[in-house]
């Protein structure tokens, strides 16, 4: 059995480290904006390029601008979607997949910062070019 290569392995490893550090430092009782502020600070310290709350273009004719807003776009290739709620739902997954397709990106990380132990989920858009 051959080992499969992870997409953006080095970048996602670094981002996951940031997520674990933020979760450890802030605990599980902050709101999404507070987690976002701490993640932004850690991204700056790491020297990673990012855009926060990036508005994606309309996905179809007639859609109002600003409907799709991702939490972070890191190094112009990785979407980071953070949540602070009791648990991740199917709708959160669908939302993240919608963002991947609208932005034409290959990979997103979806993470719920409210959990005692965070579990970053890699979500792949198989339709996007690498």
N, C-alpha and C positions, 0 to 999 in steps of 0.2 A: 504494500500500500504506500503510495507516494504522498508526501506532505503537500497540501495545497497552500499556495501563497495568499496571505491576507491582503486585501486592498488597503493601500495607504497605511501599512503596518506601523511604521515609525511614528507617523503623525497621530494615529489613533491611540497608540501606546502612551504618547505624551499627554494627549487630551484626557485619556482615562486617568492618568496619574493626577492631573489637575482636579478632575471630578472627585476622586477619592480624598484628596487633600482638603478640598472645600467641604465635603461632607463631614470629614473628621473635625475640622475647625468650627463649623457652624452648627453641627448637630442636625436634628430632624424637625425642628419647629420654626423654621424661617419661611418667608413667602418666596415666590418665584423670582421676584425682582431682586431680593436680597441675595439669593443664590447667584443670579445673573451678575450682580455687581462683583461678587467675590470671584466668580469665574473670569470675568473681564479683567480684573486685577491680576489674576494668575496668568492669563494669556499674555498680558503686557509684560509681566516679569519674564516669561518664557521667550519673549521676542517673536511671538507668532502674529501674523497679519490676520485680522478678523474684521467683520462688520457685524454690529449688533442690531437686532430688530430690523433686519433688511427686508424691505418691501419688495415682493416679487411682482412681475408684470401680470396683468390680467390673463387668466387661463382661457377665457373664451370671450367672444364678442358680447358686449353688454354687461360684463362683470365690472363692478365698481373697483376703482383702484384701492389698494391697501387691504384687500381681503386676505391675502396670503402674506404673512409676516413671520419670517423665521427668527428664532432667538439669536443664533450665531451662524455666520458663514466663515469658516476658518480656512485660511490659505487659499481661498476661492475654490476649494474642492470638497470640503467636508461640512455638512450641515449638522449643527448641534441643537437639539430640541430638548429643553429642560422642563420638567414638571415638578410641582410640589403639591401632591395630593395623596390620598390614601393608597391608591393603586393605579397603574397604567391600564387604560381601557383599549378596546379594539378601535374606538374612534381616534384615540391618540396615535395609534399605529397608522390608521388611514390618513390622518392629517399629515403625519411625517412623510408618508409615501406621496401624498399630493404635492408637498413641498419639493420633494426630490424630482418629481416629474416636471413640475412647473419651472424649476431652476435648471433642469437638464444636468443634474449631478448624479454621481454614481453611488455615493454612500452618505448615510446619516447615522448619528448616534442619538438614541432616545433614552433619556434617563430620568428616573423619578428620585429627586433629592430628599423626599420626605421619608423614605424608608430607612430603617436602622442600618441595613447593609445595602448600599446601592448596587444595582446590576445594570450597567450600561448595555443597551441593546443595539447591535449593528443592524441597520436596515439597508438592504441593497436594492438599487434600481437597475434591474438587468437590461432595461431598454436604453440606458445612457451609454454614451461612448466613454471609454476610459482614457 
